[in-house]
Amino acid sequence: MQIILTERAGEQLTKVAKDQNKPDLMLRVVVESGGCYGFQYKFKLTTETTDEDAVFENAGGRLVIDDVSLSLLEGATIDYVTELIGSSFQVVKIPKSSSGCGCGTSFDIQL
């Protein structure tokens, strides 16, 4: 199973790790139940992994995700998006999703 971490997201993670003087800093993505469509994803910065985690890397930045979340987001693309209202890490493509809400963080899974 795989998650695609874009070069832009990897570069931003590298910058954040350097700015915080934490070379082991990673971005964790977790899928939880909730939101308008049943599932939602959340991001947080971490330096820790578990045996159930997979780590993906690009441009020096690292993304960590647990097995359950990975099975739901398999093939997804994580990017760093810059917009007029702000910049953030986002899941920009979820192959298994059949629909999502306007906020962009809630989705359902096509079975």
C-alpha positions in Angstrom: 0.0 0.0 0.0 1.2 3.5 -0.8 0.5 7.1 -0.1 2.0 9.8 -2.4 3.7 12.7 -0.6 4.3 15.5 -3.1 7.6 17.2 -3.5 6.0 20.5 -2.3 4.7 18.8 0.8 8.0 17.1 1.5 9.8 20.4 1.1 7.4 22.1 3.5 7.8 19.3 6.1 11.6 19.7 5.8 11.3 23.4 6.4 9.1 23.0 9.4 11.5 20.4 10.9 14.4 22.7 10.4 12.5 25.8 11.8 11.6 23.8 14.9 15.1 22.3 15.2 13.6 18.8 15.2 15.2 16.8 12.4 13.0 13.7 13.3 9.8 15.7 12.9 7.1 14.0 10.7 3.6 14.7 9.6 1.1 12.1 10.9 -2.2 11.6 9.0 -5.0 9.8 10.8 -8.5 8.8 9.5 -11.3 9.0 12.1 -15.0 8.4 11.9 -16.9 11.7 11.7 -17.6 14.6 9.4 -20.4 15.0 6.9 -19.6 11.8 5.0 -18.5 9.3 7.6 -14.7 9.7 7.6 -12.4 12.6 8.2 -8.6 13.0 8.2 -6.5 14.9 10.6 -2.8 15.9 10.5 -0.4 16.4 13.4 3.3 16.8 13.8 5.1 14.0 15.6 8.6 12.5 16.2 7.2 9.1 17.1 6.2 5.9 15.2 4.7 2.6 16.2 5.1 -0.9 14.8 1.7 -0.4 13.0 3.0 2.7 11.1 4.2 3.1 7.5 6.5 6.0 6.7 6.6 7.7 3.3 9.3 10.2 2.3 9.8 12.9 -0.4 12.2 15.8 -0.6 13.5 15.1 2.9 10.0 15.3 4.5 8.4 12.3 6.1 4.7 11.3 6.4 3.7 8.6 8.9 0.3 6.8 8.9 -1.1 3.8 10.8 -2.3 0.6 9.1 -6.0 1.3 9.4 -5.8 4.8 8.0 -3.5 3.6 5.2 -6.0 1.0 4.1 -8.6 3.8 3.8 -6.3 6.3 2.1 -4.4 3.8 -0.1 -3.2 5.6 -3.2 -4.0 9.1 -1.9 -1.9 12.1 -2.5 -0.9 14.4 0.3 0.1 17.9 -0.8 0.9 21.3 0.7 -1.6 23.8 -0.8 -1.3 27.6 -0.8 -4.5 29.6 -1.1 -5.6 33.1 -0.4 -7.1 32.1 2.9 -4.0 30.2 4.0 -1.7 27.3 3.4 -2.1 23.8 4.7 -1.4 20.1 4.2 -4.3 18.5 2.4 -5.3 15.1 1.0 -5.9 16.2 -2.6 -6.9 12.8 -4.0 -8.4 9.7 -2.4 -8.9 6.9 -5.0 -11.3 4.9 -2.8 -13.6 8.0 -2.1 -16.9 8.2 -3.9 -17.8 11.7 -2.5 -16.7 14.3 -0.1 -17.9 17.5 1.5 -17.1 21.1 0.6 -14.6 21.5 3.5 -12.4 18.9 1.9 -11.7 16.9 5.0 -14.7 14.6 5.1 -15.2 11.7 2.7 -16.8 8.4 2.2 -15.4 5.2 0.9 -16.6 3.3 -2.2 -16.9 -0.4 -1.4 
